[in-house]
Amino acid sequence: MALQERELLNGRVAMLAVASYVATEFVTRMPVVKATPLLFEPLIFSPWFRSFMDASFGAAGMGAGRM
């Protein structure tokens, strides 16, 4: 498949995903954001992600200012 055709297919799949959100909200009468709050929470607010970032990049900040 050509690159341009792949991009068109990706766009169509994304449109179907959004349409499924709309259909789900219509059927359940509940916003998708409230039904699946973890999918819409920024990653930086997740405790496991913050601890991962602190563990990964905390060592880089320890030597800051020492030269």
N, C-alpha and C positions, 0 to 999 in steps of 0.2 A: 504494500500500500504506500502511496506517495505521502510525503510529509504533510502536504496541504489537506489531503483526504483524512489523515489521522486527526488533524486539528479540527476539522469539521465534525468528525465522529465524537471527539472529546466534548465539543460544544453541545452537540445534540444530547449526549449522555448527561451533561450538567443541566440542561433544560429539563430533561425527564426527572432528574433528582429534585429540582425545585418544584416541578409539577406534582411530584409525590408528596412533598411537604404541604402544598396547598390542598391536595386531596385529603391528606390525613387530618389537617385542621378542619376541613369542612365536615368530614365524617364524625370525628370525635368531639367537635366543638371545643377543642382545647388547643391553644397555641403550641406549636412544636417546641418552642423555647422552654415552656413550662413542663412539657411531657418528657423532654430529654435535656435537662439543664447541664449535664456534664459535657454535652457536645458543644455548648455555646459558652462555656466558661473559658476565659483566656488561660492559656497554658501556664503563664507565669504565676498565676494564683494557686496552682496545684502544689501541695506540700512536697510531693515526691519530686517534682521538677525543680523546685527551689533548692531542695537538699542536693539533688544531682548537680545543679549548677554551682552551688557553693563548694561541693567536694571537687568538682572538675576545675574550677577557675579560682578557687580560694588561694591556692598555692601561687598563682601568678600575681596576686595582689599583695602577698606577704613581703616581697622584695621591693615593692614600689617605694621610690624615694631614696633608696640606698644606692649610691653610686660613688 
